[in-house]
Amino acid sequence: MSAMALVLIALAIQPFATHFTDDWKANRTHSGTITARKPVIPGALPVDWNQPVNIITSSKNPSFPLSLRSDDEYVLIINNLERTPQHSRTVHLSADLKSNDRAPDDCYFQNTSNLIQSTHSNRHLSISPVSDERQHQIPLALSDLEIKHPENERAFYLFVTEGDFSDKNKYTRITGRLIQQSPRVAVYLDDQQHTKELTAGLVNEIIKIMEQQVLDQITRKCGPIRDVDQDGRFTILLSPWLNKLQGGKTSINGFVRPSDFRESVAKPFSNHSDMLYLNSTLKPGQELLDLLSHEVTHAAISSFRTAPAHSQSGPLMDEEDWLNEGIAHIMEPGYTNRDYRISEFYRRPESYPLVVSDYYRAQLWRNHGCRGAVNLFLDWCNQIDPTQNFSYRFAHHPSTGIKKIEQLTEFRFSELFRQWSLNLVSQSLNAQAPENSLSPQSGFPQAGIHCGKFVLAGPALRTWNPFHDHSTSLKIASTASSFVHLKSNSKLAHDITIKVNGFQKMQLTLLKFPKSKERPSLIARYNDDVSQDVQSPDFVEIRLSCLHPIHSTVETISLEFGGAGLSRKDRKPRQFLTSALNSTLPALKGTLELARCGTQQDRGTLVTNFLVRLPRSALPAHSKAACWNFKAIVKTEQQTRTAIQCELKLPVKHIQRLTESTAETTVK
């Protein structure tokens, strides 16, 4: 009988032990293997609603119960795990307010594992950490090598039109003249320009930045750059062609072409040189430092992946574009090349795919929202890396794409994507910072909610009140996320059922807002109170209303143009300290004007109103600008600051017609 009892006990505990082991193994990867987590039986584990909750679905049309008390608010994160760029999915959400069914249908709840903290010790790394000697290796000095002198004149081939990269007729031949050199850098100028046409001090600044900062920094963090043309120097070509690429439609500041590092590729598809291209209209300053750091990182990645002796099969394939751009962005010391891209991604996160192997073929080249997404993602991967050696391991990992990220982090991509999405939304819910030092130039607080010239408020939340609108729809790009703010204005408790009409590779996570957290909000609409004597077809007037807690103040108002293809300059970001604003708009001046119209109390909440007047002449003439993006920073009694945002579509009709409708806003 004792033996029989032991057998029965063993059989009873075996499923639990198997589940525990499988679940532990699933959070780790070994030798590049990704193990799927074994599903937990619904109801087998208690759910802590103060922590993120996974909604594990067995179909594309699940439904789940939700309790909404008077002060309850949630964020429903919907991840699209499909990996086809430009292939969006539509999700329909509906609420059954009369349902008494308290059991989930085709899904169950499970708390999100904190994978980041639980697996940071004792991990098997895909690439072993390199020794300090190798990690800090720098190229040998010129006197230590037998290398040839840079040529005084060189021919370069550049792709300048639109179309197929494999068509040699799309390339133009450029003659470059050597105008300056240093021990490790050679600068050539397109012969259609003279040195006197360059900004004063530009070439000297390029040499100085490269020699004193960028080359050593990138070598330490990513590894040395291979001397492809064996001239002992890294080549830089300055050319005005970068101002008129794609037949004159595109202007860029610089780029690196990976094929230039491949000696086996014929001209004009390769210049057989370790080099980068710079726009000859550049100026000295922080932008130049950020740009050179970015492009030299591309050169380091290309140098490693094109090395002929890297493996028995020869050089590796090029790095996928999203990873190539992401690693280059996080190597930038400043924010001039990424602040506006992060701001655009946060404006509409559901529109911008993270994983894009080829931006050009996906027609997402120069899509700043995509670039903002991957900058934030790889920066997050860098922060959670326990080795503090992420960039070097990344640069020297032979794989690319999602496989590479999974092996570097030892997490499945689906779990990484979920955890990253939760990290993003925490920035929206807790976009706060204590009183910090002020910028001596502007007087604006330089807390975490500031990034370069832009205010950041985290990813925009799409507010859905199921008691006002019983259903809503949203469109989500591949490997993108939508953040749905579920709220109720009712003082009564309600139990409802949320029905999701989605798709197969949909990932759902539910996050409850912290209790007693009074969150401010911002609303923008075209002003319908414009007096007849001020009304003009030359101006657009907008009313901003900020709802914020008692004993708080609106400290800053920020506005910028929004759109996927808008450059930093075209966004025209502006910030206004509200303490310096007048209570009324001045007479028409032909410039952007902002006025603070007072604060009223409404049902335990403060409402501060602002008027914005913009001249129509300031509206971008091209179609890349889609909206105005308004932001506000609210300061509390405890000297913490919270950033919020909303957007307003650009007008297409005269001012008289603008007063007839209120534009839809995204409120955070």
Buried (B, 14 or more C-beta within 10 A) or exposed (E): EEEEEEEEEEEEEEEEEEBEEBBEBBBBBEEEEBBEBBBBEEEEEEBEBEEBBBBBBEEBBBBBBBEBBEBBBBBBBBBBBBBBBEEBBEBEBBBBEEBEEEEBBBBBBBBBBEBBEEBEEEBEBBBEEBEEEEBEBEBEEEEEEEBEEBBEEBEBBBBBBEEEEEEEEBBEEBEBBBBBBBEBBBBBBBEEBEEEEBBEEBBEBBBBBBBEBBBBBBBBBBBBBBBBBEBBBBBBBBBBBBBEBBEEEBBBBBBBBBBBBBEEBEEBBBBBBBBBBBBBBBEBEBBBBBBBBBBBBBBBBBBBBBBEEBEEEEBBEBBBBBBBBBBBBBBBEBBBBBBBBBBBBBBBBBBBBBBBBBBEEBEBBBBBBBBBBBBBBBBBBBEBBEBEBBBBBBBBBBBBBBEBBBBBBBBBBBBBBBBBBBBBBBBBBBBBBEEEEEEEEEEBBBBBBBBBBBBBBBBBBBBBBBBEEEEBEBEBBBBBBBBBBBBBEEEEEBBBBBBBBBBEBBBBBBBBBEEEEBBBBBBBBBBEEBEEEEEBEEBBBBBBBBBBBEEBBBBBBBBBBBBBBBBBEBBBBEBBBBEEBEEEBEEEEEEBBBBBBEEEEEEEBBBBBBBBBBBEEEEBEEEBBBBBBBBBBBBBEEEBBBBBBBBBBBBEEEBEEBBEEBBEBBBB
